[in-house]
Amino acid sequence: MHNPHITELVEAIGRLKKNDIILAFLKNILTPAELDEIATRLQIFKLLKKGVPQREVAEKLGVGIATVSRGARELKYGGPGLKNL
C-alpha cells in the first residue's frame, strides 16, 4: 500500500541540493513537533546501531522504551532504508 503522494514527497526532497534548503523545506511542511520527532527517531536508530542498550537510549533521548523498542524492531526486520546510517 504505497501512497503516491509519498513518491512525490521523496522526489521533491531528492531535488533539493543544500542542507539549508532541505531544512527550510522540512520546516515549511512539518510542525516543529513533527520535525523534532523525526530527528529523535534518527538518533534512536543511530544509537541502537552503535550497540547502545535500549534503556540507555530511552533515558538519553527522553523517550519511552516502547519507542526505542519499535526502532529496534525496524532495524532488525525493516527494509534497507536504515542500512546507510
Biotite code that builds the C-alpha atoms (Angstrom):
import biotite.structure as struc

atoms = struc.array([
    struc.Atom([0.000, 0.000, 0.000], chain_id="A", res_id=1, res_name="MET", atom_name="CA", element="C"),
    struc.Atom([2.101, 2.876, -1.229], chain_id="A", res_id=2, res_name="HIS", atom_name="CA", element="C"),
    struc.Atom([0.589, 6.321, -1.190], chain_id="A", res_id=3, res_name="ASN", atom_name="CA", element="C"),
    struc.Atom([1.560, 8.008, -4.498], chain_id="A", res_id=4, res_name="PRO", atom_name="CA", element="C"),
    struc.Atom([1.946, 11.283, -2.637], chain_id="A", res_id=5, res_name="HIS", atom_name="CA", element="C"),
    struc.Atom([4.857, 9.754, -0.713], chain_id="A", res_id=6, res_name="ILE", atom_name="CA", element="C"),
    struc.Atom([6.657, 9.172, -4.006], chain_id="A", res_id=7, res_name="THR", atom_name="CA", element="C"),
    struc.Atom([6.120, 12.818, -4.891], chain_id="A", res_id=8, res_name="GLU", atom_name="CA", element="C"),
    struc.Atom([7.465, 13.886, -1.475], chain_id="A", res_id=9, res_name="LEU", atom_name="CA", element="C"),
    struc.Atom([10.585, 11.740, -1.899], chain_id="A", res_id=10, res_name="VAL", atom_name="CA", element="C"),
    struc.Atom([11.154, 13.195, -5.366], chain_id="A", res_id=11, res_name="GLU", atom_name="CA", element="C"),
    struc.Atom([10.741, 16.748, -4.054], chain_id="A", res_id=12, res_name="ALA", atom_name="CA", element="C"),
    struc.Atom([13.270, 16.178, -1.276], chain_id="A", res_id=13, res_name="ILE", atom_name="CA", element="C"),
    struc.Atom([15.624, 14.496, -3.736], chain_id="A", res_id=14, res_name="GLY", atom_name="CA", element="C"),
    struc.Atom([15.669, 17.620, -5.905], chain_id="A", res_id=15, res_name="ARG", atom_name="CA", element="C"),
    struc.Atom([16.877, 19.750, -3.007], chain_id="A", res_id=16, res_name="LEU", atom_name="CA", element="C"),
    struc.Atom([20.650, 20.004, -3.003], chain_id="A", res_id=17, res_name="LYS", atom_name="CA", element="C"),
    struc.Atom([21.727, 22.020, 0.033], chain_id="A", res_id=18, res_name="LYS", atom_name="CA", element="C"),
    struc.Atom([21.174, 21.246, 3.705], chain_id="A", res_id=19, res_name="ASN", atom_name="CA", element="C"),
    struc.Atom([19.839, 24.722, 4.488], chain_id="A", res_id=20, res_name="ASP", atom_name="CA", element="C"),
    struc.Atom([17.247, 24.415, 1.728], chain_id="A", res_id=21, res_name="ILE", atom_name="CA", element="C"),
    struc.Atom([16.265, 20.917, 2.888], chain_id="A", res_id=22, res_name="ILE", atom_name="CA", element="C"),
    struc.Atom([15.848, 22.216, 6.442], chain_id="A", res_id=23, res_name="LEU", atom_name="CA", element="C"),
    struc.Atom([13.733, 25.148, 5.243], chain_id="A", res_id=24, res_name="ALA", atom_name="CA", element="C"),
    struc.Atom([11.551, 22.744, 3.241], chain_id="A", res_id=25, res_name="PHE", atom_name="CA", element="C"),
    struc.Atom([11.084, 20.443, 6.234], chain_id="A", res_id=26, res_name="LEU", atom_name="CA", element="C"),
    struc.Atom([10.217, 23.402, 8.464], chain_id="A", res_id=27, res_name="LYS", atom_name="CA", element="C"),
    struc.Atom([7.646, 24.516, 5.875], chain_id="A", res_id=28, res_name="ASN", atom_name="CA", element="C"),
    struc.Atom([5.853, 21.177, 5.639], chain_id="A", res_id=29, res_name="ILE", atom_name="CA", element="C"),
    struc.Atom([6.207, 19.841, 9.201], chain_id="A", res_id=30, res_name="LEU", atom_name="CA", element="C"),
    struc.Atom([5.205, 21.226, 12.553], chain_id="A", res_id=31, res_name="THR", atom_name="CA", element="C"),
    struc.Atom([8.067, 21.816, 14.992], chain_id="A", res_id=32, res_name="PRO", atom_name="CA", element="C"),
    struc.Atom([6.904, 18.764, 16.973], chain_id="A", res_id=33, res_name="ALA", atom_name="CA", element="C"),
    struc.Atom([6.924, 16.555, 13.854], chain_id="A", res_id=34, res_name="GLU", atom_name="CA", element="C"),
    struc.Atom([10.410, 17.711, 12.905], chain_id="A", res_id=35, res_name="LEU", atom_name="CA", element="C"),
    struc.Atom([11.677, 17.051, 16.452], chain_id="A", res_id=36, res_name="ASP", atom_name="CA", element="C"),
    struc.Atom([10.067, 13.585, 16.428], chain_id="A", res_id=37, res_name="GLU", atom_name="CA", element="C"),
    struc.Atom([11.734, 12.622, 13.154], chain_id="A", res_id=38, res_name="ILE", atom_name="CA", element="C"),
    struc.Atom([15.115, 13.909, 14.362], chain_id="A", res_id=39, res_name="ALA", atom_name="CA", element="C"),
    struc.Atom([14.753, 11.928, 17.600], chain_id="A", res_id=40, res_name="THR", atom_name="CA", element="C"),
    struc.Atom([13.870, 8.749, 15.695], chain_id="A", res_id=41, res_name="ARG", atom_name="CA", element="C"),
    struc.Atom([17.034, 9.152, 13.651], chain_id="A", res_id=42, res_name="LEU", atom_name="CA", element="C"),
    struc.Atom([19.067, 9.397, 16.864], chain_id="A", res_id=43, res_name="GLN", atom_name="CA", element="C"),
    struc.Atom([17.362, 6.253, 18.189], chain_id="A", res_id=44, res_name="ILE", atom_name="CA", element="C"),
    struc.Atom([18.454, 4.314, 15.111], chain_id="A", res_id=45, res_name="PHE", atom_name="CA", element="C"),
    struc.Atom([21.998, 5.672, 15.250], chain_id="A", res_id=46, res_name="LYS", atom_name="CA", element="C"),
    struc.Atom([22.446, 4.833, 18.939], chain_id="A", res_id=47, res_name="LEU", atom_name="CA", element="C"),
    struc.Atom([20.973, 1.352, 18.526], chain_id="A", res_id=48, res_name="LEU", atom_name="CA", element="C"),
    struc.Atom([23.268, 0.670, 15.568], chain_id="A", res_id=49, res_name="LYS", atom_name="CA", element="C"),
    struc.Atom([26.222, 1.614, 17.803], chain_id="A", res_id=50, res_name="LYS", atom_name="CA", element="C"),
    struc.Atom([25.076, -1.035, 20.278], chain_id="A", res_id=51, res_name="GLY", atom_name="CA", element="C"),
    struc.Atom([23.771, 1.286, 22.986], chain_id="A", res_id=52, res_name="VAL", atom_name="CA", element="C"),
    struc.Atom([21.270, -0.644, 25.170], chain_id="A", res_id=53, res_name="PRO", atom_name="CA", element="C"),
    struc.Atom([17.609, 0.225, 24.610], chain_id="A", res_id=54, res_name="GLN", atom_name="CA", element="C"),
    struc.Atom([17.029, 1.511, 28.143], chain_id="A", res_id=55, res_name="ARG", atom_name="CA", element="C"),
    struc.Atom([20.058, 3.789, 27.882], chain_id="A", res_id=56, res_name="GLU", atom_name="CA", element="C"),
    struc.Atom([18.815, 5.140, 24.542], chain_id="A", res_id=57, res_name="VAL", atom_name="CA", element="C"),
    struc.Atom([15.407, 5.852, 26.079], chain_id="A", res_id=58, res_name="ALA", atom_name="CA", element="C"),
    struc.Atom([16.952, 7.668, 29.037], chain_id="A", res_id=59, res_name="GLU", atom_name="CA", element="C"),
    struc.Atom([19.437, 9.623, 26.947], chain_id="A", res_id=60, res_name="LYS", atom_name="CA", element="C"),
    struc.Atom([16.808, 10.862, 24.490], chain_id="A", res_id=61, res_name="LEU", atom_name="CA", element="C"),
    struc.Atom([13.934, 11.219, 26.941], chain_id="A", res_id=62, res_name="GLY", atom_name="CA", element="C"),
    struc.Atom([11.623, 8.844, 25.082], chain_id="A", res_id=63, res_name="VAL", atom_name="CA", element="C"),
    struc.Atom([9.665, 5.795, 26.161], chain_id="A", res_id=64, res_name="GLY", atom_name="CA", element="C"),
    struc.Atom([11.146, 2.334, 25.996], chain_id="A", res_id=65, res_name="ILE", atom_name="CA", element="C"),
    struc.Atom([8.326, 1.345, 23.605], chain_id="A", res_id=66, res_name="ALA", atom_name="CA", element="C"),
    struc.Atom([9.523, 3.970, 21.123], chain_id="A", res_id=67, res_name="THR", atom_name="CA", element="C"),
    struc.Atom([13.054, 2.597, 21.297], chain_id="A", res_id=68, res_name="VAL", atom_name="CA", element="C"),
    struc.Atom([11.795, -0.996, 21.009], chain_id="A", res_id=69, res_name="SER", atom_name="CA", element="C"),
    struc.Atom([9.930, -0.056, 17.847], chain_id="A", res_id=70, res_name="ARG", atom_name="CA", element="C"),
    struc.Atom([13.149, 1.377, 16.459], chain_id="A", res_id=71, res_name="GLY", atom_name="CA", element="C"),
    struc.Atom([14.999, -1.822, 17.342], chain_id="A", res_id=72, res_name="ALA", atom_name="CA", element="C"),
    struc.Atom([12.366, -3.874, 15.510], chain_id="A", res_id=73, res_name="ARG", atom_name="CA", element="C"),
    struc.Atom([12.721, -1.678, 12.431], chain_id="A", res_id=74, res_name="GLU", atom_name="CA", element="C"),
    struc.Atom([16.487, -2.158, 12.471], chain_id="A", res_id=75, res_name="LEU", atom_name="CA", element="C"),
    struc.Atom([16.092, -5.914, 12.775], chain_id="A", res_id=76, res_name="LYS", atom_name="CA", element="C"),
    struc.Atom([13.175, -6.578, 10.434], chain_id="A", res_id=77, res_name="TYR", atom_name="CA", element="C"),
    struc.Atom([12.766, -3.411, 8.380], chain_id="A", res_id=78, res_name="GLY", atom_name="CA", element="C"),
    struc.Atom([13.881, -2.828, 4.845], chain_id="A", res_id=79, res_name="GLY", atom_name="CA", element="C"),
    struc.Atom([17.173, -1.437, 3.575], chain_id="A", res_id=80, res_name="PRO", atom_name="CA", element="C"),
    struc.Atom([16.343, 2.204, 4.361], chain_id="A", res_id=81, res_name="GLY", atom_name="CA", element="C"),
    struc.Atom([18.308, 2.251, 7.627], chain_id="A", res_id=82, res_name="LEU", atom_name="CA", element="C"),
    struc.Atom([21.385, 0.383, 6.439], chain_id="A", res_id=83, res_name="LYS", atom_name="CA", element="C"),
    struc.Atom([23.285, 3.520, 5.401], chain_id="A", res_id=84, res_name="ASN", atom_name="CA", element="C"),
    struc.Atom([23.044, 5.458, 8.660], chain_id="A", res_id=85, res_name="LEU", atom_name="CA", element="C"),
])
